[in-house]
Amino acid sequence: MKPQTQSCEALLESARLTVGLDEARILHRDALKRCPACHGRVTIQGVYSGQVSVNLSHRRIHDGCPLIPRHYKGVPSQHPQALK
């Protein structure tokens, strides 16, 4: 099953929790966040004028994450700099 792109994993008090991107952006702004698919470090980016639109952005692109369709090579793999 492909992970949803509308969530990420945030490190909160030494535990990883899956949170929605809006929640991560508003409530957990300073928390370390990782991709639910490849565990690479991510940031939450978006457009905030008019209708708010947020998305997950990998800090370093790699070709093994199905959530990066533009770069994905078809074989899922953990990010080379995966967060534990």
WOLIN-V643659 format. One line per field, one symbol per residue. ss: DSSP state (A for helix, B for strand, O for the rest). phi: phi as a letter, one per 20 degrees, with the letter a starting at -180 (. if undefined). psi: psi as a letter, one per 40 degrees, with the letter a starting at -180 (. if undefined). A space follows every 50 residues. Layout:
ss->???
phi->???
psi->???
This chain:
ss->OOOOOOBBBBBBOOBBBBBBAAAAAAAOOOOOBBOOOOOOBBBBBBBOOO OOBBBBBBOOOOOOOOOOOOOOOOOOOOOOOOOO
phi->.fffeebbddeclmcececffffffeecgeffccffedmffccdcaddem efcdbecffcfbeddfedgfdfencfbfffdfee
psi->hhiieeiihhhhffihhhiidddddddfdeihiihedeeihiihiihehb hhhiihhhdhiieeheegddeheehhiiidfih.
